[in-house]
Amino acid sequence: MERGVVLITGASAGLGEEMARQFAALGYDLALCARRIDRLEVLRDELAPRRVLVKQLDVTEDDAVFTVFEQFAAEFGRIDRVIVNAGLGKGAPLGTGRFDANRATAMVNFVGALAQTEAALRIFREQRRGHLVLISSMSALRGMRRSMTTYAATKAGVAAIAEGLRSERIPGVDVSVIYPGYIRSEMNERVQQKTRFMTDTRSGVRAMVAAIEKRSPKAYVPAWPWVPIGAAMRVLPLSVVRRMV
């Protein structure tokens, strides 16, 4: 069964890798890119007989983002969905001498997402159809403290890009923003196993994929407990939010 072509960035590990598996199981062909091409090649072989093309990509290299996306579109003949997933979780409290870590996170998570969005929409505008999915975070809903400050800010920026595009109402183009809660992945593997509300990778990504398949404009995933937590985070004082997440 052919469902279309899904392009996923940051697909060599974590949420991107598991999304690739789950979309392949649903019958999609896949365009996968990430910095670690060796891991993408292993994943491609695992997903056979689905058609899977892989390319190396560092999303902070602007020209490479446009080149790789256009190559995928040419090789498949179309791209039906682009999932802007590549991300970085480094960070340090501002003013503590680790501007390098915060800058790296900002460049990957926001500037990289902007380049991916530009490249995707150039394809979608030409096709006059497509589904753009931006992966944000529950941390985007409010300012976060210490090492999370820059990460949360970048993810808030990603959500704002999605909202701006939905407001533009580009003909034939759907835009979704996904706010994952605590889903186990390589990015947070050092976080304690007993962290409240932590969901295993497969279950958490299943909730993400379900929301993407529905083309939901925005989704907090998994719905429990993140829908009620998200509603509370938007209105409660920062002193309370600090104790929640």
C-alpha positions, 0 to 999 in steps of 0.5 A: 500500500502506497501512502505517499512520501514522508521526509524526516530530518534528524532521523538517525536516532530518537524520535525521528528514528522511531517515527520512520519505523512507524510511518514505514509500518503505515505504508509510507515511503521515506526520505530520511536525513541526519548527520550520521549517515551510517545509522541511516543506512542501517535503518534503511535496511531495517525498513526494507522492502519500503522505499527509503532514501537516505542522505547526510545532512547537517541542518545548520548548513543552509545550502545543504538543506535546500539541496537535500530537500530538492534532491529528495523531491526529484528522486521521489517525484514529490514530497507529501509531508516534511517533518522538521524534527532535527534538534539539539538539547545542549544548554547552560544557564545564561551568563555562566560561560557556555554561550557556545552550547546555547548558540549551538542549540539555537542554530540547530533548533531555530535557524535550522528549522527555519531553513527546513521550513523554507525548503519544504514550502518551496517544494509545497508551493510548487506542488500546490500541496503538502503537509508541514510538521514542526516538532516543538516541545511542551517546554515552549509553552512558558519560559524555562529555567537554567539549562532549559532556557535557550532550548525552550525559547527555540521551541517557542520560536518553532511553534510561532513559525507554525502559527504564522504559516497557518495564519497565512493559509497557503493553498493546499498546505496543512501545517501542524505543530507537535508538542511532545512531553517527556518521551524517552530518547537519546536526547534525554537518556541522561535524565533519571528513569523515574522522571515524572510523566516520562513515556517510553519511545514507542508509545510516545511516538505512536501518539505523535504519529497519530496526531500527525496523521490527523493533520492536527493544527497543534497537539500535546502528546501523549494527550494524558497527562500533557493536554491538562498540563499544557492548559495549566502551564499557560495560565499558572504563575511561573512559581507553580510551573517551575514545580510542575515540569 
